[in-house]
Amino acid sequence: IHDPVTTTDELIPSGETSSYRSNPLGLAEFTLSRKDPAYVGRAKEIQAAEKARVAGEDIFAALPEVEEVFNTINGTFNVSPQETQIGSTIFAVKPGDGSAREQAASCQKVLGGWANIANEYATKRYRSNLINWGMLPFVMDEDYDFDVDDYVFIPGVAQAIRNKDEIIKAYVVNKDMKELSLKLGDLTDDERDIILAGCLINYYKTH
């Protein structure tokens, strides 16, 4: 999304969705509906691959296109598809303006979202909501024009979070591997633990 600012109401609209507030799966069907009506379907396709991975099933049968993605990645790295989490992400220039409602982040996670990439976040609350739902709030300084179907490979991201690395190397996977430099900004130790635990609820289970 290349708009100067993306509001939380664009990420998950209010009004007609109010009756779904106690139904996370139903509410998630409206994610980005005003900006990109095809988003939910694409996110579910990616989520099917992750569900297959977790279940020990054939990832490539669930989503055939990722086989070529892993072939490209393994031209440079040596990674196992079964040991690599697969999720969707949103790029927006400056997301999260407006209402502080957490559904703008939770609906992304319900659909299998693992991260957002932005030049900056419009509000601290939206960024915190991403963290509380176990999503990585990446920022990037460079101006990269993502395509909707791009895959971004981020090797060793969990260890990078533990190490408090300022720069996290990522790669846009097309026919080659375009290197990107991502940042997570200032994270407290608790925020790092929440992300590594998967979400705030999981964090509370262990603390």
Secondary structure as GFF3:
##gff-version 3
##sequence-region A 1 207
A	DSSP	beta_strand	6	7	.	.	.	ID=ss1
A	DSSP	alpha_helix	8	11	.	.	.	ID=ss2
A	DSSP	three_ten_helix	18	20	.	.	.	ID=ss3
A	DSSP	alpha_helix	24	28	.	.	.	ID=ss4
A	DSSP	alpha_helix	39	54	.	.	.	ID=ss5
A	DSSP	alpha_helix	59	62	.	.	.	ID=ss6
A	DSSP	alpha_helix	65	73	.	.	.	ID=ss7
A	DSSP	three_ten_helix	81	83	.	.	.	ID=ss8
A	DSSP	beta_strand	88	92	.	.	.	ID=ss9
A	DSSP	beta_strand	95	97	.	.	.	ID=ss10
A	DSSP	alpha_helix	103	110	.	.	.	ID=ss11
A	DSSP	beta_strand	113	118	.	.	.	ID=ss12
A	DSSP	alpha_helix	124	132	.	.	.	ID=ss13
A	DSSP	beta_strand	136	139	.	.	.	ID=ss14
A	DSSP	beta_strand	151	153	.	.	.	ID=ss15
A	DSSP	alpha_helix	157	163	.	.	.	ID=ss16
A	DSSP	beta_strand	168	173	.	.	.	ID=ss17
A	DSSP	beta_strand	177	182	.	.	.	ID=ss18
A	DSSP	alpha_helix	189	197	.	.	.	ID=ss19
A	DSSP	alpha_helix	200	205	.	.	.	ID=ss20
###
